[in-house]
Amino acid sequence: MVTITPIDPAFDDWDGLLSLIMSSFASMDGVIDPPSSVHRLTPALLKEKALEEIVHLAQDEGQMLGCVFCKPEPPQSLYIGKLAVLPQAQGRGIGRLLVNAAEMEARRRDLPELRLETRIELTANQSTFASWGFAWSADGAHAGYARTTFIEMRKPLVSG
């Protein structure tokens, strides 16, 4: 059974978490431009990032299957970044469970919406996020690019 839990303070498998993220983002190589920022991550940078952000892990019998990094942006949003699910675990609802954990985190912090960014080329991801209640809110370009390279999507959270 898949469980979603906040990262444990004693967590020390940063190499494993990096491997999970790299595997999850590998299909984007050669598809998105500019290349994903995951290529700049190291185990030490992930550990540092986890100290600054909220991390939830998806696990099944101790095996990491997915993760999501969240960053509060008061007073409006909880930013979802590095949503990752192992390719062999995709299609099992794990991404949705991780987004649900982010929703609960936003509610605990009285933040009225979730916000994420996804690459313009990743139309399947955009469709998935839309099916989860996210809607386009803006688009933008990475530094040095004159064309749109990403879109921003937001999901308002209903009180209650």
C-alpha positions as CSV (number, residue, x, y, z in Angstrom):
1,M,0.0,0.0,0.0
2,V,1.3,3.4,-1.0
3,T,1.8,5.8,1.9
4,I,2.5,9.6,1.7
5,T,4.5,11.0,4.6
6,P,6.5,14.1,5.3
7,I,10.2,13.5,5.0
8,D,11.6,12.2,8.3
9,P,14.2,14.4,10.0
10,A,16.5,11.3,10.2
11,F,16.2,10.7,6.4
12,D,19.6,10.0,4.9
13,D,19.0,8.4,1.5
14,W,19.7,11.5,-0.6
15,D,21.4,9.5,-3.3
16,G,18.2,7.4,-3.6
17,L,16.0,10.5,-3.7
18,L,18.2,12.0,-6.4
19,S,18.0,8.8,-8.4
20,L,14.2,8.8,-8.1
21,I,14.0,12.4,-9.3
22,M,16.4,11.8,-12.2
23,S,14.5,8.7,-13.3
24,S,11.2,10.6,-13.2
25,F,12.5,13.5,-15.2
26,A,14.6,11.5,-17.7
27,S,11.9,11.4,-20.3
28,M,12.1,15.2,-20.6
29,D,15.7,15.1,-21.8
30,G,15.8,16.2,-25.5
31,V,12.2,17.3,-25.2
32,I,12.3,20.4,-23.2
33,D,14.5,23.5,-23.8
34,P,16.2,24.7,-21.7
35,P,17.2,21.4,-20.0
36,S,15.7,20.6,-16.6
37,S,17.2,22.0,-13.5
38,V,17.3,18.5,-12.0
39,H,20.7,18.1,-13.8
40,R,22.2,20.6,-11.4
41,L,21.0,18.7,-8.3
42,T,23.3,16.7,-6.0
43,P,22.5,14.8,-2.9
44,A,23.9,17.7,-0.8
45,L,21.7,20.2,-2.6
46,L,18.7,18.0,-2.1
47,K,19.4,17.8,1.6
48,E,19.7,21.6,1.7
49,K,16.5,22.1,-0.3
50,A,14.7,19.8,2.1
51,L,15.7,22.0,5.0
52,E,14.1,25.0,3.3
53,E,11.0,23.4,1.8
54,I,8.4,20.8,2.7
55,V,9.0,17.3,1.3
56,H,6.6,14.5,1.1
57,L,7.6,11.0,0.0
58,A,5.4,8.3,-1.5
59,Q,6.6,4.8,-0.4
60,D,5.4,1.3,-0.6
61,E,7.0,-1.2,1.7
62,G,9.9,1.1,2.3
63,Q,10.6,1.7,-1.4
64,M,10.5,5.4,-2.5
65,L,8.2,5.7,-5.4
66,G,7.7,9.5,-5.6
67,C,8.2,12.9,-3.9
68,V,7.0,16.4,-4.0
69,F,8.8,19.5,-2.8
70,C,6.6,22.4,-1.6
71,K,7.4,26.0,-0.7
72,P,5.0,28.4,1.0
73,E,4.6,31.7,-0.8
74,P,2.4,33.6,1.7
75,P,-0.1,35.0,1.7
76,Q,-1.4,33.3,-1.5
77,S,0.2,30.0,-2.6
78,L,1.9,26.8,-1.8
79,Y,4.4,26.3,-4.7
80,I,4.7,22.7,-5.9
81,G,8.1,21.8,-7.4
82,K,9.9,18.6,-8.2
83,L,6.8,16.5,-8.3
84,A,8.4,13.1,-9.3
85,V,7.1,9.6,-9.6
86,L,9.3,6.7,-10.7
87,P,8.4,5.7,-14.3
88,Q,7.5,2.1,-13.3
89,A,5.1,3.5,-10.6
90,Q,3.4,6.0,-12.9
91,G,-0.3,5.4,-13.6
92,R,-1.1,4.2,-10.0
93,G,-2.4,7.6,-8.7
94,I,0.8,8.4,-6.8
95,G,1.2,11.9,-8.3
96,R,-2.4,12.7,-7.3
97,L,-1.7,11.5,-3.8
98,L,1.3,13.7,-3.6
99,V,-0.7,16.7,-4.8
100,N,-3.3,15.9,-2.2
101,A,-0.6,16.0,0.5
102,A,0.4,19.4,-0.8
103,E,-3.3,20.5,-0.6
104,M,-3.4,19.5,3.0
105,E,-0.2,21.3,3.7
106,A,-1.6,24.5,2.1
107,R,-4.7,24.2,4.2
108,R,-2.7,23.8,7.4
109,R,-0.9,27.0,6.5
110,D,-4.1,28.9,5.4
111,L,-2.8,29.3,1.9
112,P,-5.8,29.5,-0.5
113,E,-4.2,27.9,-3.6
114,L,-1.5,25.7,-5.1
115,R,0.8,26.9,-7.8
116,L,3.1,25.1,-10.1
117,E,5.0,25.6,-13.3
118,T,5.3,23.1,-16.1
119,R,7.2,23.2,-19.4
120,I,5.4,24.4,-22.5
121,E,6.4,21.2,-24.3
122,L,4.9,18.9,-21.7
123,T,1.3,19.0,-22.9
124,A,0.5,15.6,-21.2
125,N,1.5,17.0,-17.9
126,Q,-0.6,20.1,-18.5
127,S,-3.6,17.9,-19.2
128,T,-3.0,15.8,-16.1
129,F,-2.7,18.9,-13.9
130,A,-5.9,20.4,-15.5
131,S,-7.7,17.1,-14.6
132,W,-6.6,17.6,-11.0
133,G,-8.2,21.1,-10.9
134,F,-5.3,23.3,-12.0
135,A,-5.8,26.0,-14.6
136,W,-3.4,28.1,-16.7
137,S,-2.7,31.4,-15.0
138,A,0.4,32.8,-16.8
139,D,3.3,31.9,-19.0
140,G,6.9,32.8,-19.0
141,A,10.3,32.4,-20.4
142,H,13.6,31.2,-18.8
143,A,16.4,33.7,-18.8
144,G,17.9,34.1,-22.3
145,Y,14.8,32.8,-24.1
146,A,12.5,35.1,-26.2
147,R,9.8,32.4,-26.5
148,T,7.5,30.9,-23.9
149,T,9.3,28.0,-22.1
150,F,6.9,27.3,-19.3
151,I,3.3,27.9,-18.1
152,E,2.1,28.6,-14.6
153,M,-1.0,26.8,-13.3
154,R,-2.9,27.4,-10.1
155,K,-5.5,25.5,-8.2
156,P,-7.8,27.4,-5.8
157,L,-8.6,25.5,-2.6
158,V,-12.1,25.5,-1.5
159,S,-12.5,26.3,2.2
160,G,-13.9,23.6,4.4
